[in-house]
Amino acid sequence: MGLGSLVEKLKLVSFLNSRAKRNVEISLAGSIVLRANIFLPAGKGPWPVVLSVYPYMKDGVLAPLLNLEAYQLAQAGYAAVQVDLPGIGSSGGVSKSPFQIIEDAHIEEIIDWCSRQDFSDGNIGMLGESFGGMSALSAAAKNPPALKAVFSMMAPGNFYPNLVYPGGSLNMLGLMGSWINLMNLIQILPPFNHTGLKEWNKIWQDHLAGFEPFIMEPTEHTILDTYWKNANITPEKITIPVYMLDGWNGFSHSDTSQMFSKIPGQKKLMMGPWVHMWPSMTDKEPADYMKVALRWFDYWLKGIPNGIMDEPSVSVYFMGKEHWRYEENWPPSGFNDIVLNLRSNRTLGKGTEVRDMILVCAHDPTVGLHAGLMTVLTLGIDYPKEQSPDDAKSVCFTTSPIPENLEIAGEPRVTLTVSTDMPDAAITVRLCDIDNEENSRYITRGWLRLSKRDGLDKTSPVEPGVPYTITIPFMPIAYRLEKLHSLRVSIQLSDFPRIFPLPYTGSLSIHFGPEITQECVIPTLKDKPLPTFKPTVPPPDSDLFQGLGTPKQEKIWEVIDDLKNPLVTVKSGVKISMHMFPGIPDIEMHHLYEATVERGKPETAKVSANAGIKFQLAGKTYTASSVQTALFDKIEIKCDIHEFDKNLFSKTFTKDIKWL
């Protein structure tokens, strides 16, 4: 650690020792008591308040990052309030559903409480990443009077199609392995900071008594029914100014893109090349999001005319030949749809098919290994790889080299006429950039089960051999294709380990003929010149970030695909050793998960996850663990807690999953 980092760490520790109030009670309707950490600026208030609400334990693994946010907010003249959701950490209540705990938290009551405190000037903002961003947008949709601005990052908002059941298929490793089992562990942990908590053990026991894994309730609802529709954020109702930030390599950018276009009020969007994590921590184009957030809050909470609202509404990073640019809208105005036909000679271009023909795509459950996991857990190591191995197992359609640069901006879509000899088919389509050396670079992808062709809110019968015409939207993207590169559309029946393969053996027939539609529509900015100016995205302050005391991490991402072995395995996870800040125990933690499938046997697909933590509280050593196994039709979760060698808690959950 350099001198600059050491100075920042000393400042941060001094701030946490002198300006933090921990486990402050917030009483809600329904007798639930939440607890908050409050961080105040130096000097005399009142100040505007920035609120964050999470289910990840404000004094747990996220504490260093949340402490850093609080420090930066206080330095800029904001009070920071960080709240554990019900049934998590030091808050009362129980946690049984990711949507119920937001409802039980009554975030609009928390906002009102913040506005009435002596340290508050009545102007409240909300800041959050992922679930924290979702909490902020959920509150914004209710437009509480004191909430003046929101800064959300990587926030999901349309949960069925983009997170839990992409295209109607069950999310596999990215959700069942990474996030669900992490939440199993977090839900059974005690409060880590006992300041003001004389009855911390009772809070813990209440959590354990009401504990139910987050996966139980959502898997009761396997179509897009009212359960999911009621949980969705309704951007049309948001009139509060919102700044949305997301990344093309995560899973939530589809939601962010859709929500942004529907918000009627003041809004800004920044879309970068990031995975699903805080942009300051990414490997690619790291950005100091707090500098952007503080400009947003300065304008809306303090009334400082800093020019942020004079800038274009959208800052977008184009992948491929990479660059930042401004746009006024998203999707951008002035785009042109290019229509390319898929032809039986496996080419992609202008002109329709002149003969009747069928191409066959076999169900290979190992396709998808190289397209990136798009995980919910923010490890930042699952960027897409070179796509040729997956292309070789797919049916591909490729253009001739395109003679000019092409900017793709928006949501491409493909229309196919297909039939199958299986009870159902889960179709994945990929769009790739092919250079002059035949390297295949991922652009975007989309999913749809054939039985969901009439809508995700119903299941339609699939008759063997009967052709169906379907349209599959790709996830939105901004991508600059270099001239003389080609575009490729790939069709496959698996996206392993992103989604569970359907447990059927067979194939998909792709039909061609003069009266049959097989086309890909690509929104482009073909005739739009590059801007002469671009956004300035500030890099993170290295001294400040290193002064945070970044935990020691061993990140894992391994694909085992040996043709001599019938079993294909994808491993991911992290091992963490961290020294926490005053009043919070040091921890050792691991969260490991893997997906396996046997070649030619999609019914063998399995997710295994193991999360565990070791820590000390009140002079005692505790360990907690959650071990989870999921097949396409069943899940088993076993959670344990030990005090030294004594077992304090052990519970096993099993559930049949009927999503086929």
Sequence and secondary structure as in RCSB ss.txt:
>XXXX:A:sequence
MGLGSLVEKLKLVSFLNSRAKRNVEISLAGSIVLRANIFLPAGKGPWPVVLSVYPYMKDGVLAPLLNLEAYQLAQ
AGYAAVQVDLPGIGSSGGVSKSPFQIIEDAHIEEIIDWCSRQDFSDGNIGMLGESFGGMSALSAAAKNPPALKAV
FSMMAPGNFYPNLVYPGGSLNMLGLMGSWINLMNLIQILPPFNHTGLKEWNKIWQDHLAGFEPFIMEPTEHTILD
TYWKNANITPEKITIPVYMLDGWNGFSHSDTSQMFSKIPGQKKLMMGPWVHMWPSMTDKEPADYMKVALRWFDYW
LKGIPNGIMDEPSVSVYFMGKEHWRYEENWPPSGFNDIVLNLRSNRTLGKGTEVRDMILVCAHDPTVGLHAGLMT
VLTLGIDYPKEQSPDDAKSVCFTTSPIPENLEIAGEPRVTLTVSTDMPDAAITVRLCDIDNEENSRYITRGWLRL
SKRDGLDKTSPVEPGVPYTITIPFMPIAYRLEKLHSLRVSIQLSDFPRIFPLPYTGSLSIHFGPEITQECVIPTL
KDKPLPTFKPTVPPPDSDLFQGLGTPKQEKIWEVIDDLKNPLVTVKSGVKISMHMFPGIPDIEMHHLYEATVERG
KPETAKVSANAGIKFQLAGKTYTASSVQTALFDKIEIKCDIHEFDKNLFSKTFTKDIKWL
>XXXX:A:secstr
  HHHHHHHHHHHHHHHHHEEEEEEEE TTS EEEEEEE  SSS  EEEEEEEESS TTTTTHHHHHHHHHHHHH
TT EEEEEE TTSTT  S    TTHHHHHHTHHHHHHHHHTSTTEEEEEEEEEETHHHHHHHHHHTT  TTEEEE
EEES    HIIIIISGGGS B IIIIIIIHHHHHHHHT   S  TT TTHHHHHHHHHHH   TTTTGGG  SS 
HHHHHHS  GGG  S EEEEEETTSSSHHHHHHHHHH  SSEEEEEES  SS GGG SSS   HHHHHHHHHHHH
HH    SGGGS SEEEEEEETTEEEEESSSS TT EEEEEEE TTSBEESS   S EEEEEE  TTTTTTS    
SS          HHHHTTSEEEE    SS EEEEE  EEEEEEEESSS  EEEEEEEEE TT  EEEEEEEEEEG
GGTT TTS     TT  EEEEEE   EEEEE TT EEEEEEES  TTTB   S   EEEEEE TT   EEEEEE 
TT    S         HHHHHHT   EEEEEEEEE  TTSSEEEEEEEEEEEE   TTS  EEEEEEEEEEEETT
EEEEEEEEEEEEEEEEETTEEEEEEEEEEEESSEEEEEEEEEETTEEEEEEEEEEE    
